[in-house]
Amino acid sequence: MNEKQVSRFKALGDTIRLRVLKMLIAGETCGCTMIGKLPITQPTLSYHMNILTESGLAIAYKDGTRKKHHVNLKAIDELIAFLSDLKNVKPSNCTTK
């Protein structure tokens, strides 16, 4: 597991960020449309969006005066592939006592 994957799993460890990702999966949007659907303030949403963006789970870009966000599906696919590979790991013959 590399540091990028670690940061992605850490980013997924928050209920607000999971809710935000679900909103972003539905389609590209800006914070102004998400804030009314979440029990948080705009600065807190920015904090969570920064974590999602820095981890690579979300992509952000400027559109005039607004910042638009969408899910990075490639990053989601990489996490799914990692979990799938993990599921297929063969047990070792080592035993711990």
DSSP file (Angstrom, degrees, kcal/mol; ACC not computed):
  #  RESIDUE AA STRUCTURE BP1 BP2  ACC     N-H-->O    O-->H-N    N-H-->O    O-->H-N    TCO  KAPPA ALPHA  PHI   PSI    X-CA   Y-CA   Z-CA
    1    1 A M              0   0    0      0, 0.0     2,-0.2     0, 0.0     0, 0.0   0.000 360.0 360.0 360.0 133.9    0.0    0.0    0.0
    2    2 A N     >  -     0   0    0      1,-0.1     4,-2.0     0, 0.0     3,-0.3  -0.527 360.0-101.0-101.0 171.6    1.4    3.4   -0.9
    3    3 A E  H  > S+     0   0    0      1,-0.2     4,-2.5     2,-0.2     5,-0.2   0.814 119.4  59.3 -61.9 -32.2    0.9    6.8    0.8
    4    4 A K  H  > S+     0   0    0      2,-0.2     4,-1.7     1,-0.2    -1,-0.2   0.930 107.8  45.2 -63.0 -44.5   -1.6    7.9   -1.8
    5    5 A Q  H  > S+     0   0    0     -3,-0.3     4,-2.5     2,-0.2    -2,-0.2   0.895 110.8  54.1 -65.9 -39.5   -3.8    5.0   -0.9
    6    6 A V  H  X S+     0   0    0     -4,-2.0     4,-2.3     1,-0.2    -2,-0.2   0.931 108.7  48.4 -60.1 -45.6   -3.4    5.6    2.8
    7    7 A S  H  X S+     0   0    0     -4,-2.5     4,-2.1     1,-0.2    -1,-0.2   0.847 110.7  52.3 -65.7 -32.2   -4.5    9.2    2.4
    8    8 A R  H  X S+     0   0    0     -4,-1.7     4,-1.6     2,-0.2    -2,-0.2   0.921 109.7  47.1 -68.8 -43.9   -7.5    8.1    0.4
    9    9 A F  H  < S+     0   0    0     -4,-2.5     4,-0.4     1,-0.2    -2,-0.2   0.893 111.9  51.3 -65.6 -37.5   -8.6    5.6    3.0
   10   10 A K  H >< S+     0   0    0     -4,-2.3     3,-1.4     1,-0.2    -1,-0.2   0.909 107.6  53.1 -62.6 -41.4   -8.1    8.2    5.7
   11   11 A A  H 3< S+     0   0    0     -4,-2.1     3,-0.5     1,-0.3    -1,-0.2   0.837 105.4  54.5 -62.9 -32.1  -10.3   10.7    3.7
   12   12 A L  T 3< S+     0   0    0     -4,-1.6    -1,-0.3     1,-0.2    -2,-0.2   0.567  86.8  85.8 -77.4  -7.7  -13.0    8.0    3.6
   13   13 A G  S <  S+     0   0    0     -3,-1.4     2,-0.4    -4,-0.4    -1,-0.2   0.027  75.8  78.2 -85.0  29.5  -13.0    7.8    7.4
   14   14 A D  S  > S-     0   0    0     -3,-0.5     4,-2.0     1,-0.1     5,-0.2  -0.997  70.4-142.9-139.8 132.5  -15.4   10.7    7.9
   15   15 A T  H  > S+     0   0    0     -2,-0.4     4,-2.2     1,-0.2     5,-0.2   0.864 102.1  52.7 -64.4 -36.6  -19.2   10.6    7.5
   16   16 A I  H  > S+     0   0    0      2,-0.2     4,-2.5     1,-0.2    -1,-0.2   0.938 109.9  48.1 -64.8 -45.0  -19.3   14.1    6.0
   17   17 A R  H  > S+     0   0    0      1,-0.2     4,-2.5     2,-0.2    -1,-0.2   0.868 110.2  52.3 -65.2 -34.8  -16.7   13.3    3.4
   18   18 A L  H  X S+     0   0    0     -4,-2.0     4,-2.0     2,-0.2    -1,-0.2   0.911 110.3  48.3 -65.4 -40.5  -18.6   10.1    2.5
   19   19 A R  H  X S+     0   0    0     -4,-2.2     4,-1.9     2,-0.2    -2,-0.2   0.902 111.0  51.0 -64.2 -40.2  -21.8   12.2    2.1
   20   20 A V  H  X S+     0   0    0     -4,-2.5     4,-2.5     1,-0.2    -2,-0.2   0.924 108.3  51.6 -63.2 -44.4  -20.0   14.7   -0.1
   21   21 A L  H  X S+     0   0    0     -4,-2.5     4,-2.4     1,-0.2    -1,-0.2   0.898 107.4  53.0 -60.4 -39.8  -18.6   11.9   -2.3
   22   22 A K  H  X S+     0   0    0     -4,-2.0     4,-1.2     1,-0.2    -1,-0.2   0.907 110.3  48.1 -61.5 -40.2  -22.1   10.5   -2.8
   23   23 A M  H  < S+     0   0    0     -4,-1.9     4,-0.5     1,-0.2     3,-0.2   0.905 112.3  48.7 -65.0 -40.6  -23.2   14.0   -3.9
   24   24 A L  H >< S+     0   0    0     -4,-2.5     3,-0.9     1,-0.2    47,-0.5   0.825 103.4  59.9 -71.4 -30.7  -20.3   14.3   -6.2
   25   25 A I  H 3< S+     0   0    0     -4,-2.4    -1,-0.2     1,-0.2    -2,-0.2   0.864  99.3  59.3 -61.8 -34.2  -20.9   10.9   -7.7
   26   26 A A  T 3< S-     0   0    0     -4,-1.2    -1,-0.2     1,-0.3     2,-0.2   0.718 128.2 -58.1 -68.2 -20.1  -24.3   12.2   -8.7
   27   27 A G    <   -     0   0    0     -3,-0.9    -1,-0.3    -4,-0.5    42,-0.1  -0.707  66.0 -58.5 152.4 157.9  -22.6   14.9  -10.8
   28   28 A E        +     0   0    0     -2,-0.2     2,-0.3    -3,-0.1    42,-0.2  -0.286  62.4 154.1 -58.6 139.1  -20.2   17.8  -10.8
   29   29 A T  E     -A   69   0A   0     40,-2.0    40,-3.1    38,-0.0     2,-0.3  -0.946  37.3-112.9-156.7 174.9  -21.2   20.6   -8.5
   30   30 A C  E >>  -A   68   0A   0     -2,-0.3     3,-1.3    38,-0.2     4,-1.0  -0.739  36.6-104.8-112.7 165.7  -19.9   23.5   -6.4
   31   31 A G  H 3> S+     0   0    0     36,-0.7     4,-2.6    -2,-0.3     3,-0.3   0.815 114.2  68.2 -58.5 -32.7  -19.9   24.0   -2.7
   32   32 A C  H 34 S+     0   0    0      1,-0.2     4,-0.4     2,-0.2    -1,-0.3   0.793 103.3  44.0 -61.9 -27.9  -22.8   26.4   -2.8
   33   33 A T  H <4 S+     0   0    0     -3,-1.3    -1,-0.2     2,-0.1    -2,-0.2   0.741 115.9  47.4 -86.9 -23.8  -25.1   23.6   -3.8
   34   34 A M  H >< S+     0   0    0     -4,-1.0     3,-2.0    -3,-0.3     4,-0.4   0.830  96.2  70.8 -82.8 -33.5  -23.8   21.1   -1.3
   35   35 A I  G >< S+     0   0    0     -4,-2.6     3,-1.1     1,-0.3     5,-0.4   0.821  93.2  55.8 -60.0 -35.0  -23.8   23.3    1.8
   36   36 A G  G 3  S+     0   0    0     -4,-0.4    -1,-0.3     1,-0.2    -2,-0.1   0.645 107.2  51.5 -70.8 -13.5  -27.6   23.4    2.1
   37   37 A K  G <  S+     0   0    0     -3,-2.0    -1,-0.2    -4,-0.1    -2,-0.2   0.369 103.4  68.4-103.0   2.4  -27.7   19.6    2.2
   38   38 A L  S <  S-     0   0    0     -3,-1.1     2,-0.8    -4,-0.4     7,-0.1  -0.921  78.6-127.8-125.7 148.4  -25.1   19.2    5.0
   39   39 A P  S    S+     0   0    0      0, 0.0     2,-0.3     0, 0.0    -3,-0.1  -0.197  81.1  89.1 -86.5  45.1  -25.1   20.1    8.7
   40   40 A I  S    S-     0   0    0     -2,-0.8    -2,-0.2    -5,-0.4     2,-0.1  -0.867  76.5-105.4-136.1 167.4  -21.9   22.1    8.5
   41   41 A T     >  -     0   0    0     -2,-0.3     4,-2.2     1,-0.1     5,-0.2  -0.432  37.8-104.4 -88.3 167.9  -20.7   25.6    7.7
   42   42 A Q  H  > S+     0   0    0      1,-0.2     4,-2.5     2,-0.2     5,-0.2   0.905 120.5  52.3 -61.3 -43.5  -19.0   26.7    4.5
   43   43 A P  H  > S+     0   0    0      0, 0.0     4,-2.0     0, 0.0    -1,-0.2   0.890 110.0  49.8 -61.9 -35.2  -15.5   26.8    6.1
   44   44 A T  H  > S+     0   0    0      2,-0.2     4,-2.2     1,-0.2    -2,-0.2   0.888 109.1  51.4 -69.1 -37.6  -16.0   23.3    7.3
   45   45 A L  H  X S+     0   0    0     -4,-2.2     4,-2.9     2,-0.2     5,-0.2   0.918 108.6  51.7 -62.6 -42.6  -17.1   22.2    3.9
   46   46 A S  H  X S+     0   0    0     -4,-2.5     4,-2.4     2,-0.2    -2,-0.2   0.906 107.7  52.8 -59.6 -41.6  -14.0   23.8    2.4
   47   47 A Y  H  X S+     0   0    0     -4,-2.0     4,-1.8     2,-0.2    -1,-0.2   0.941 112.6  43.7 -58.1 -49.3  -11.8   21.8    4.9
   48   48 A H  H  X S+     0   0    0     -4,-2.2     4,-2.4     1,-0.2    -2,-0.2   0.882 112.1  52.9 -66.7 -38.5  -13.4   18.5    3.9
   49   49 A M  H  X S+     0   0    0     -4,-2.9     4,-2.6     1,-0.2    -1,-0.2   0.887 106.8  53.3 -64.3 -37.9  -13.2   19.4    0.2
   50   50 A N  H  X S+     0   0    0     -4,-2.4     4,-3.1    -5,-0.2     5,-0.2   0.909 108.8  49.2 -62.6 -41.6   -9.5   20.1    0.6
   51   51 A I  H  X S+     0   0    0     -4,-1.8     4,-2.0     2,-0.2     6,-0.3   0.931 113.1  46.6 -63.5 -44.8   -9.0   16.7    2.2
   52   52 A L  H  X>S+     0   0    0     -4,-2.4     6,-1.7     2,-0.2     5,-1.4   0.890 116.1  45.5 -64.2 -38.7  -10.9   15.0   -0.6
   53   53 A T  H ><5S+     0   0    0     -4,-2.6     3,-0.8     4,-0.2    -2,-0.2   0.925 112.4  49.5 -70.9 -45.0   -9.0   16.9   -3.3
   54   54 A E  H 3<5S+     0   0    0     -4,-3.1    -2,-0.2     1,-0.3    -1,-0.2   0.839 110.1  52.0 -64.4 -32.2   -5.5   16.4   -1.7
   55   55 A S  H 3<5S-     0   0    0     -4,-2.0    -1,-0.3    -5,-0.2    -2,-0.2   0.669 114.7-119.3 -76.8 -15.1   -6.2   12.7   -1.4
   56   56 A G  T <<5S+     0   0    0     -3,-0.8    19,-0.3    -4,-0.6    -3,-0.2   0.447  85.2 113.7  91.6   0.8   -7.1   12.6   -5.1
   57   57 A L  S   <S+     0   0    0     -5,-1.4    15,-2.8    -6,-0.3     2,-0.3   0.784  80.7  34.0 -75.2 -26.1  -10.6   11.4   -4.5
   58   58 A A  E    S-B   71   0A   0     -6,-1.7     2,-0.4    13,-0.3    -2,-0.3  -0.914  71.1-147.5-126.2 155.3  -12.1   14.6   -5.8
   59   59 A I  E     -B   70   0A   0     11,-3.2    11,-2.0    -2,-0.3     2,-0.4  -0.978  15.8-167.6-121.9 135.6  -11.0   17.0   -8.5
   60   60 A A  E     +B   69   0A   0     -2,-0.4     2,-0.3     9,-0.2     9,-0.2  -0.930  10.2 168.4-124.4 147.6  -11.6   20.7   -8.3
   61   61 A Y  E     -B   68   0A   0      7,-2.1     7,-2.9    -2,-0.4     2,-0.3  -0.986  36.2-102.4-152.3 156.1  -11.3   23.5  -10.8
   62   62 A K  E     -B   67   0A   0     -2,-0.3     2,-0.4     5,-0.2     5,-0.2  -0.614  26.8-177.3 -81.9 136.5  -12.3   27.2  -11.1
   63   63 A D  E >   -B   66   0A   0      3,-3.5     3,-1.7    -2,-0.3     2,-0.5  -0.808  67.0 -61.1-131.2  89.5  -15.3   28.1  -13.2
   64   64 A G  T 3  S-     0   0    0     -2,-0.4    -1,-0.0     1,-0.3    -2,-0.0  -0.594 119.3 -16.7  68.7-122.1  -15.5   31.8  -13.1
   65   65 A T  T 3  S+     0   0    0     -2,-0.5     2,-0.3    -3,-0.1    -1,-0.3   0.497 127.0  79.8 -92.3  -3.9  -16.0   32.8   -9.5
   66   66 A R  E <  S- B   0  63A   0     -3,-1.7    -3,-3.5   -36,-0.0     2,-0.6  -0.695  71.4-136.0-104.8 155.9  -17.0   29.3   -8.4
   67   67 A K  E     - B   0  62A   0     -2,-0.3   -36,-0.7    -5,-0.2     2,-0.3  -0.955  23.1-155.9-109.7 118.5  -15.0   26.3   -7.7
   68   68 A K  E     -AB  30  61A   0     -7,-2.9    -7,-2.1    -2,-0.6     2,-0.3  -0.672   8.1-163.8 -95.8 149.1  -16.5   23.1   -9.2
   69   69 A H  E     +AB  29  60A   0    -40,-3.1   -40,-2.0    -2,-0.3     2,-0.3  -0.956  12.2 169.4-132.1 148.5  -15.8   19.6   -7.9
   70   70 A H  E     - B   0  59A   0    -11,-2.0   -11,-3.2    -2,-0.3     2,-0.2  -0.978  39.3 -92.3-151.6 161.8  -16.3   16.1   -9.2
   71   71 A V  E     - B   0  58A   0    -47,-0.5     2,-1.2    -2,-0.3   -13,-0.3  -0.488  29.2-130.0 -75.7 141.3  -15.2   12.6   -8.1
   72   72 A N    >>  -     0   0    0    -15,-2.8     4,-1.7    -2,-0.2     3,-0.6  -0.779  24.0-172.2 -88.4  94.3  -12.0   11.2   -9.5
   73   73 A L  H 3> S+     0   0    0     -2,-1.2     4,-2.6     1,-0.3    -1,-0.2   0.793  80.8  61.5 -62.4 -29.0  -13.3    7.8  -10.7
   74   74 A K  H 3> S+     0   0    0      2,-0.2     4,-2.1     1,-0.2    -1,-0.3   0.914 104.5  48.7 -63.3 -41.3   -9.8    6.6  -11.5
   75   75 A A  H <> S+     0   0    0     -3,-0.6     4,-1.9   -19,-0.3    -2,-0.2   0.898 110.9  50.0 -65.0 -40.5   -8.9    7.0   -7.8
   76   76 A I  H  X S+     0   0    0     -4,-1.7     4,-2.4     1,-0.2    -2,-0.2   0.921 110.3  50.6 -63.1 -43.7  -12.1    5.1   -6.8
   77   77 A D  H  X S+     0   0    0     -4,-2.6     4,-2.5     1,-0.2    -2,-0.2   0.876 107.6  53.6 -61.5 -38.0  -11.2    2.3   -9.2
   78   78 A E  H  X S+     0   0    0     -4,-2.1     4,-2.2     2,-0.2    -1,-0.2   0.895 109.5  48.0 -64.6 -40.0   -7.7    2.1   -7.7
   79   79 A L  H  X S+     0   0    0     -4,-1.9     4,-2.6     2,-0.2     5,-0.2   0.906 111.6  50.0 -66.4 -41.0   -9.2    1.6   -4.2
   80   80 A I  H  X S+     0   0    0     -4,-2.4     4,-2.5     1,-0.2    -2,-0.2   0.916 111.0  49.3 -62.4 -42.8  -11.6   -1.0   -5.5
   81   81 A A  H  X S+     0   0    0     -4,-2.5     4,-2.6     2,-0.2    -2,-0.2   0.903 110.4  50.8 -63.7 -41.1   -8.7   -2.8   -7.2
   82   82 A F  H  X S+     0   0    0     -4,-2.2     4,-2.4     2,-0.2    -2,-0.2   0.942 112.9  45.2 -61.0 -47.6   -6.6   -2.7   -4.0
   83   83 A L  H  X S+     0   0    0     -4,-2.6     4,-2.0     2,-0.2    -2,-0.2   0.875 112.5  51.7 -65.0 -37.3   -9.5   -4.1   -1.9
   84   84 A S  H  X S+     0   0    0     -4,-2.5     4,-1.0    -5,-0.2    -1,-0.2   0.925 111.1  47.0 -64.4 -44.6  -10.2   -6.8   -4.5
   85   85 A D  H >< S+     0   0    0     -4,-2.6     3,-0.5     1,-0.2     4,-0.2   0.897 110.4  53.5 -62.7 -40.1   -6.5   -7.8   -4.5
   86   86 A L  H >< S+     0   0    0     -4,-2.4     3,-1.3     1,-0.3    -1,-0.2   0.881 104.6  54.9 -62.2 -38.8   -6.5   -7.8   -0.7
   87   87 A K  H 3< S+     0   0    0     -4,-2.0    -1,-0.3     1,-0.2    -2,-0.2   0.796 108.3  49.9 -64.1 -28.3   -9.5  -10.2   -0.8
   88   88 A N  T << S+     0   0    0     -4,-1.0    -1,-0.2    -3,-0.5     2,-0.2   0.317  78.4 124.8 -96.8   7.2   -7.6  -12.6   -2.9
   89   89 A V    <   -     0   0    0     -3,-1.3     3,-0.0    -4,-0.2    -3,-0.0  -0.504  61.0-127.8 -70.1 132.9   -4.4  -12.7   -0.8
   90   90 A K        -     0   0    0     -2,-0.2    -1,-0.1     1,-0.1    -2,-0.1  -0.600  26.4-107.5 -80.3 140.1   -3.6  -16.3    0.1
   91   91 A P        -     0   0    0      0, 0.0     2,-0.1     0, 0.0    -1,-0.1  -0.364  34.8-126.3 -64.4 146.2   -3.0  -17.0    3.8
   92   92 A S        -     0   0    0      2,-0.1    -3,-0.0     1,-0.1     0, 0.0  -0.434  14.4-118.7 -87.9 168.4    0.6  -17.6    4.7
   93   93 A N  S    S+     0   0    0     -2,-0.1     2,-0.2     2,-0.1    -1,-0.1   0.411  78.5 114.4 -85.4   1.7    1.9  -20.6    6.6
   94   94 A C        -     0   0    0      1,-0.0     2,-0.4     2,-0.0    -2,-0.1  -0.479  47.2-166.6 -74.4 141.5    3.1  -18.4    9.5
   95   95 A T        -     0   0    0     -2,-0.2     2,-0.4     0, 0.0    -2,-0.1  -0.982   7.9-147.4-126.7 143.5    1.5  -18.8   12.8
   96   96 A T              0   0    0     -2,-0.4    -2,-0.0     1,-0.1     0, 0.0  -0.883 360.0 360.0-110.3 142.5    1.8  -16.4   15.7
   97   97 A K              0   0    0     -2,-0.4    -1,-0.1     0, 0.0     0, 0.0   0.369 360.0 360.0-118.5 360.0    1.7  -17.5   19.3
